[in-house]
Amino acid sequence: MLVASNGPIVANVPRPERYALSKLILYPERLAGQQPEKANKDLLQSATLVDYLSQFDPDALTDAWTDLLSRGPSWRKLALQGLAALKQRYPEANCAI
């Protein structure tokens, strides 16, 4: 819940590790789709969060990655494509997955 001058606001915020991995999946979809200009932003956001979580909460990141891979072949394919792009574009980022 957030507090504003006119009262509370209910907001759903994803867990950081889930958000990082969702951006990883979005990268290949947007790159091949109608929003390729947003793909690089998605990959940068994912790399930033993956780097941070790899250092400070690697268990949460690994658990979310394992869950993601269990969601079927299409999700697994997108996740692995995004991860390969992340490692290629941001080799300096720590990556616990």
C-alpha positions, 0 to 999 in steps of 0.5 A, a space after each residue: 500500500 502506498 500513501 498519497 496526499 488524498 489517501 492510500 493507494 493499493 499497488 501490486 509490485 512484482 518481486 525483483 527476481 520475477 521482474 528481472 526474469 520477465 524482462 529477460 523473456 520480453 527481450 527476444 519477443 520485443 526484438 522480433 516484434 513491433 517494439 524492438 526499440 524497447 528490447 534494449 531497455 528490457 535487457 538493461 533492466 534485467 541485467 541490472 537486477 540480475 547483477 544486483 540479485 546475484 550479489 545480494 539474493 542469489 537464492 531467490 534469483 535461482 529459485 525464480 529461474 528454476 520456476 521459470 524453466 519449468 513453465 514449458 518449452 516456449 518460456 524456456 526458449 525465450 528465457 535462454 535467448 534472453 540470458 544469452 543476450 544478457 551475457 553477451 551484451 553485459 559480460 561484466 554483470 554478475 549472473 547467478 543463473 
